[in-house]
């Protein structure tokens, strides 16, 4: 039986920010590789594979067409993706858009996985994902910095598999 990882009483359609991590199945490094930098001014960078580029297309598609949520910041790593997702329900349905459901975040993650799998031609992702409800500005800034620093800290990352 799978472990339930969502907060039991939390409404995942609530306005706010969410930090999400989606991992590649078996932690395979399918999304690209980290090019090590040579110093402070030449920081490590992520070189995307075809699968990694599909994820960027997916994020751009979501941000262009969705009025209630956006992917505010993200980083694609060799075998996982971190996202900060913002839900804004402030118009209270005035835009004529359907009211959100409690499944907004799970549906978004499912859509990302389906789209990338379809365009890659195989199943990239592990079944589940990790989420964290961002509680305040300090929490947001902590996760934003984590995303920005992630490529430079790849060798120390819990998902690091030893490289190519």
C-alpha positions in Angstrom: 0.0 0.0 0.0 1.3 3.4 -1.0 2.1 5.9 1.7 -0.2 8.9 1.7 1.9 12.0 1.3 -0.7 14.8 1.0 -1.8 16.8 4.0 -5.1 15.3 5.1 -7.1 18.5 5.7 -5.4 20.9 3.4 -7.2 22.3 0.3 -4.7 22.1 -2.5 -6.7 24.6 -4.5 -6.1 27.4 -2.0 -4.4 30.5 -3.2 -0.7 30.4 -2.2 2.6 28.9 -3.2 3.7 25.3 -3.3 7.1 23.8 -3.7 7.0 20.5 -5.7 9.6 17.9 -6.5 9.0 15.4 -9.3 11.6 12.6 -9.7 12.5 10.5 -12.7 11.7 6.8 -12.4 14.6 4.9 -10.8 16.5 8.3 -10.5 17.8 7.9 -14.0 19.6 11.0 -15.3 17.4 11.5 -18.3 16.8 15.2 -18.2 20.3 16.4 -18.9 23.6 16.8 -17.1 25.4 19.3 -15.0 28.4 21.1 -16.6 30.8 21.9 -13.8 31.9 25.5 -13.7 35.5 26.5 -13.3 35.0 29.0 -10.5 32.7 31.7 -9.0 32.0 33.5 -12.2 31.6 30.3 -14.2 29.0 28.5 -12.1 27.8 25.0 -12.9 24.9 24.9 -15.4 22.4 22.4 -16.5 22.6 21.1 -20.1 19.2 19.8 -21.0 18.5 16.6 -22.9 15.6 16.3 -25.3 13.4 15.2 -22.3 14.6 18.2 -20.3 13.6 20.5 -23.2 10.2 18.9 -23.3 9.7 19.9 -19.6 10.5 23.6 -20.5 7.9 23.5 -23.3 5.4 22.1 -20.8 6.1 24.8 -18.3 5.8 27.5 -20.9 2.5 26.0 -22.2 1.1 26.0 -18.6 2.2 29.6 -17.9 0.7 30.9 -21.2 -2.7 29.2 -20.9 -3.5 29.0 -17.3 -5.1 31.9 -15.5 -5.4 30.5 -12.0 -1.9 29.1 -11.5 1.6 29.7 -12.7 4.9 28.0 -12.4 6.8 30.9 -10.7 10.3 29.4 -10.6 11.8 26.0 -11.5 15.0 24.1 -12.0 15.4 21.0 -14.1 18.1 18.7 -12.7 19.4 15.5 -14.3 16.9 13.3 -12.5 14.3 15.5 -10.9 12.5 18.9 -11.2 11.8 21.4 -8.5 8.9 23.9 -9.1 7.3 26.7 -7.2 3.7 26.9 -8.2 1.5 29.9 -7.4 -2.3 29.5 -7.2 -4.3 32.8 -7.4 -8.0 32.5 -6.8 -8.4 36.2 -6.0 -11.0 36.9 -8.8 -13.5 34.6 -7.0 -14.8 33.3 -10.3 -15.3 36.7 -11.8 -13.3 35.8 -14.9 -15.8 33.1 -15.8 -13.2 30.4 -15.2 -14.4 27.3 -13.4 -14.0 27.3 -9.6 -10.9 25.4 -8.5 -11.1 21.9 -7.1 -9.1 20.4 -4.3 -7.2 18.4 -6.9 -5.6 21.5 -8.6 -2.0 20.6 -7.7 -2.3 16.8 -8.3 -4.0 17.5 -11.7 -1.3 19.9 -12.7 1.5 17.4 -11.8 -0.5 14.6 -13.6 -0.7 16.8 -16.7 3.0 17.6 -16.7 3.8 13.9 -16.4 1.4 12.9 -19.1 2.6 15.6 -21.6 6.3 14.9 -21.1 5.7 11.1 -21.3 3.7 11.4 -24.5 6.4 13.6 -26.2 9.3 11.5 -24.9 7.7 8.3 -26.1 8.1 6.5 -22.7 7.3 6.9 -19.0 9.9 9.2 -17.5 8.4 9.7 -14.0 8.1 7.9 -10.7 4.6 7.5 -9.5 4.4 10.1 -6.8 5.9 13.5 -6.0 6.8 15.6 -3.0 5.0 18.8 -2.1 5.5 21.5 0.5 3.0 24.2 1.2 4.9 27.5 1.4 3.8 29.2 4.5 5.2 32.7 4.4 7.7 35.0 2.6 10.7 33.6 4.4 9.7 30.0 3.5 9.2 31.2 -0.2 12.7 32.8 -0.2 14.3 29.7 1.3 12.8 27.5 -1.5 13.6 30.1 -4.2 17.3 30.1 -3.1 17.3 26.3 -3.0 16.1 26.2 -6.6 18.6 28.8 -7.7 21.5 27.0 -6.0 20.6 23.5 -6.9 22.8 23.0 -10.0 25.9 24.3 -8.1 25.2 21.8 -5.3 24.4 18.8 -7.5 27.2 16.5 -6.1 25.7 17.1 -2.6 22.1 16.6 -3.7 20.1 13.7 -2.2 19.1 12.7 -5.7 22.7 12.6 -7.0 23.5 9.4 -8.7 27.2 9.8 -9.4 26.9 11.5 -12.8 27.4 10.1 -16.3 
